[in-house]
Amino acid sequence: MRITFNIKLLAIVLTSFLSTVTAQDTIGFRALYKARIDPQKMQVTYDKTTHLLFPSPIRYVDLGSDYITAGKTNDLENVLRIKAALKGFEPETNFSVITKDGTFYSFDVLYSPYPDALSYDLSKLRTDTYKGNTSEILFEELKGDSSSVTDHIMKTLCESSKRSIRHIHSKSDGIEFIVKSLNLYNGKFYFVLQIKNSRNINYQVDYINFKITDKKNLKRTAVQDKILYPLRAYFSTLNIRTRSTVENVYLFDQFTLFKDQVLFIEIFEKNGGRHQRIKLKNKDLIKAKPIEKHF
């Protein structure tokens, strides 16, 4: 009787324990279920390529298996090519994409010899499906700042007609290079640069330099120069057509200059010599205009 009683007691304890574990697992799954991101389903085939157009440049792509291949289109940062690497693969696979504005996209992929569509505009999907998704990816270079807010600020400044700085510019050979405004938000500088082309020949920017130079070394080699690299850049275009004007925005962590230093911003023409250079002093940097919170 005693052994039987102990066995029954042990069975009750084990049952109670397993019930508790199961209940906890169920609660855990329910909590995680609320946090899930539902994937979008799409079809791919072996003989044709599917293109996805994202509303922001692509920063990261991860494929779930070797059943599919993917790649960005040359010179198009927001277009992704997807294609089946194995004809008639089963079962389904998946892939994920993270874009520059901090949005995470998830896709389940099935094989079909005749896909429903070969081109997708994800900006339309985002309006409906991702509208309530408040989480976003945080990028290391922004040090915790919201990527979507940063992109919105840069886009808004680029499209703004306001010019708050009028004394920092250079002009030669029909090309005028201007610091249109210098703005400050959350410890970061937003340089808004404007290029005007008043000639009948297009002006193609090859590259741009931001560099800090000691005044006493201006006539020496560039060994002493400190090159600054932007955290991000927002380009309307780098090809300034004849008799047109463009604005581009460059993002930096805020900084100041020592008494004997200056900041040079230089643009170099591709396959040409109409280079431009403008100079900023520390007094220009510390007068950066704060951006209002409504951004």
C-alpha positions as a printed Julia matrix, in Angstrom:
295×3 Matrix{Float64}:
  0.0    0.0     0.0
  2.75   2.39    0.9
  4.61   1.73   -2.37
  1.39   2.14   -4.33
  0.64   5.4    -2.56
  4.15   6.74   -3.3
  3.82   5.79   -6.96
  0.46   7.57   -7.19
  1.9   10.62   -5.44
  4.87  10.68   -7.84
  2.52  10.42  -10.81
  0.47  13.36   -9.51
  3.62  15.47   -8.98
  4.94  14.65  -12.47
  1.57  15.39  -14.05
  1.37  18.7   -12.21
  4.94  19.57  -13.24
  4.36  18.71  -16.91
  1.11  20.67  -16.89
  2.92  23.69  -15.47
  5.72  23.43  -18.06
  3.19  23.0   -20.88
  1.19  25.98  -19.64
  4.32  28.11  -19.43
  5.38  27.05  -22.93
  1.9   27.88  -24.22
  2.0   31.3   -22.6
  5.48  31.86  -24.04
  4.36  30.88  -27.54
  1.33  33.16  -27.25
  3.52  36.08  -26.21
  5.95  35.45  -29.08
  3.05  35.0   -31.49
  2.03  38.6   -30.86
  5.53  39.72  -31.87
  5.68  37.78  -35.14
  6.13  39.44  -38.52
  3.94  37.73  -41.09
  5.93  36.92  -44.24
  4.74  37.83  -47.72
  4.29  34.9   -50.08
  5.64  35.01  -53.62
  6.46  32.66  -56.47
  9.64  32.35  -58.5
 10.66  30.3   -61.51
 13.87  29.04  -63.1
 13.61  30.6   -66.55
 12.52  34.12  -65.57
 13.73  36.75  -63.09
 11.49  38.41  -60.51
 12.23  42.03  -59.53
 11.28  43.68  -56.25
 11.26  47.47  -56.02
 11.76  48.69  -52.44
 10.93  52.24  -51.22
 14.44  52.63  -49.72
 17.96  51.41  -50.62
 18.71  47.79  -49.68
 21.22  47.26  -46.86
 20.97  43.52  -46.14
 19.66  40.34  -47.82
 19.6   36.83  -46.31
 18.5   33.74  -48.29
 16.99  30.77  -46.48
 18.52  28.17  -48.82
 20.41  27.58  -52.06
 17.11  27.03  -53.88
 17.07  30.72  -54.86
 19.59  33.36  -55.9
 19.35  37.1   -55.34
 21.3   40.24  -56.17
 20.97  44.0   -56.4
 20.67  45.56  -59.83
 23.74  47.54  -60.92
 23.5   51.24  -60.0
 20.0   50.71  -58.55
 20.19  50.46  -54.77
 16.52  49.67  -54.17
 15.93  46.92  -56.77
 16.42  43.23  -55.91
 16.53  40.37  -58.43
 15.2   36.96  -57.31
 15.37  33.74  -59.3
 15.09  29.98  -58.69
 18.5   28.28  -58.71
 16.93  24.81  -58.8
 14.1   23.95  -61.15
 10.96  22.69  -59.4
 12.36  22.91  -55.86
 10.23  21.69  -52.94
  9.25  22.58  -50.28
  9.17  26.37  -49.96
 12.12  28.52  -48.85
 12.4   32.08  -47.61
 14.48  35.27  -47.65
 14.65  38.53  -45.66
 15.54  42.1   -46.6
 16.48  45.12  -44.48
 16.34  48.54  -46.11
 18.12  51.77  -45.3
 15.03  53.31  -43.68
 15.14  50.56  -41.02
 12.29  48.4   -42.33
 12.48  44.59  -42.12
 10.79  42.53  -44.87
 10.18  38.77  -44.75
  9.18  36.55  -47.7
  8.14  32.91  -48.13
  9.03  31.65  -51.61
  7.42  28.83  -53.59
  8.39  27.48  -56.97
  6.02  27.85  -59.9
  6.67  27.4   -63.62
  4.18  30.22  -64.17
  4.5   32.85  -61.37
  1.56  35.11  -60.65
  3.8   38.19  -61.11
  7.38  39.01  -62.03
  7.55  42.55  -60.63
  6.56  43.88  -57.2
  6.4   47.46  -55.93
  6.99  47.16  -52.17
  6.09  50.81  -51.54
  2.45  49.83  -52.11
  2.76  46.85  -49.78
  4.36  48.98  -47.1
  1.45  51.42  -47.05
 -1.03  48.68  -46.22
  0.91  45.95  -44.42
  3.73  47.74  -42.61
  1.78  50.82  -41.54
  1.26  49.55  -37.99
  4.73  48.12  -37.55
  6.39  50.52  -35.08
  9.7   48.64  -34.72
 12.62  49.37  -36.99
 16.2   48.25  -37.46
 18.84  50.43  -35.73
 22.07  50.87  -37.71
 25.43  51.12  -36.01
 26.53  54.28  -37.83
 23.51  56.19  -36.5
 24.3   55.25  -32.89
 20.71  54.42  -31.97
 18.99  57.19  -33.94
 15.91  56.28  -35.94
 16.81  55.5   -39.53
 13.38  56.53  -40.82
 13.55  59.9   -39.03
 17.08  60.5   -40.35
 16.02  59.71  -43.91
 12.95  61.94  -43.55
 15.07  64.86  -42.36
 17.55  64.43  -45.22
 14.79  64.18  -47.83
 12.96  67.21  -46.43
 16.13  69.34  -46.35
 17.03  68.3   -49.88
 13.63  69.35  -51.18
 13.44  72.58  -49.18
 13.84  75.9   -51.0
 15.16  77.71  -47.89
 18.77  78.95  -47.92
 20.1   79.97  -44.52
 23.79  80.47  -45.51
 24.77  82.95  -48.21
 28.46  83.64  -47.72
 29.98  80.18  -48.27
 30.26  79.43  -51.99
 32.61  79.27  -54.96
 32.02  79.95  -58.64
 34.08  79.35  -61.79
 33.57  78.07  -65.32
 29.82  78.41  -64.99
 29.62  76.12  -61.94
 28.58  77.52  -58.56
 29.1   75.39  -55.43
 27.15  76.5   -52.35
 26.65  75.5   -48.73
 22.91  76.12  -48.75
 22.42  75.34  -45.06
 24.04  73.6   -42.11
 21.59  71.99  -39.72
 21.92  70.2   -36.38
 19.73  67.45  -34.98
 20.44  65.05  -32.1
 24.2   65.6   -32.21
 24.56  65.32  -35.99
 25.35  67.81  -38.76
 23.28  67.91  -41.93
 25.21  69.69  -44.71
 22.94  70.79  -47.55
 25.09  71.42  -50.63
 23.85  73.03  -53.82
 25.43  72.91  -57.28
 24.34  75.28  -60.06
 25.3   74.71  -63.68
 24.83  77.78  -65.91
 26.65  76.35  -68.94
 25.48  74.29  -71.92
 27.57  71.28  -70.86
 26.43  68.83  -68.19
 28.43  68.64  -64.97
 29.02  65.11  -63.64
 30.35  64.88  -60.07
 33.04  62.21  -59.78
 33.5   62.42  -56.0
 33.32  64.82  -53.07
 35.83  65.43  -50.26
 35.31  66.74  -46.74
 38.68  67.38  -45.13
 40.08  69.25  -42.13
 43.33  71.1   -42.81
 45.7   73.08  -40.61
 45.99  76.66  -41.85
 49.77  76.56  -41.52
 49.91  73.52  -43.84
 47.73  74.9   -46.64
 50.69  75.09  -49.04
 52.08  71.68  -48.1
 51.08  68.21  -49.23
 47.83  66.57  -48.19
 49.59  64.33  -45.66
 48.33  66.45  -42.78
 44.72  66.5   -44.0
 42.06  64.62  -42.06
 39.44  63.18  -44.39
 35.89  63.02  -43.01
 33.49  60.37  -44.27
 29.74  61.0   -44.09
 27.55  58.62  -42.12
 24.98  58.89  -44.88
 24.29  60.87  -48.02
 21.03  61.74  -49.73
 21.45  62.4   -53.44
 18.9   63.94  -55.73
 21.48  63.36  -58.47
 25.21  63.75  -59.12
 24.64  64.68  -62.75
 23.85  68.39  -63.03
 22.36  68.97  -66.42
 22.82  72.13  -68.41
 21.31  75.23  -66.77
 19.96  73.35  -63.75
 20.42  73.2   -59.97
 20.6   70.23  -57.6
 20.85  69.76  -53.83
 22.43  66.88  -51.91
 22.58  66.28  -48.15
 25.47  64.79  -46.15
 25.25  63.54  -42.56
 28.11  63.71  -40.02
 28.54  63.37  -36.3
 28.88  66.93  -35.02
 32.42  68.24  -34.64
 34.29  71.5   -34.13
 37.63  72.84  -35.34
 40.71  74.02  -33.5
 41.79  77.62  -33.89
 44.3   76.82  -36.63
 42.01  74.5   -38.63
 39.58  74.93  -41.52
 37.13  72.57  -43.21
 37.34  72.24  -47.0
 34.54  70.73  -49.08
 35.64  69.86  -52.61
 33.82  68.47  -55.64
 35.65  66.98  -58.59
 34.25  66.75  -62.1
 34.29  63.39  -63.82
 36.34  63.52  -67.02
 36.84  67.26  -66.54
 38.66  69.97  -64.63
 35.9   72.25  -63.32
 36.65  71.34  -59.71
 35.23  73.49  -56.91
 36.31  74.08  -53.3
 34.68  75.97  -50.44
 36.01  76.71  -46.96
 34.28  76.71  -43.58
 35.64  77.99  -40.3
 34.74  76.94  -36.79
 32.46  79.95  -36.41
 30.39  78.59  -39.32
 30.01  75.19  -37.68
 28.91  76.48  -34.29
 26.19  78.53  -35.99
 24.49  75.39  -37.31
 20.73  75.81  -37.26
 18.87  73.37  -34.93
 16.11  71.35  -36.55
 12.73  71.6   -34.87
 11.28  68.54  -33.11
  8.36  68.21  -35.52
 10.62  66.28  -37.86
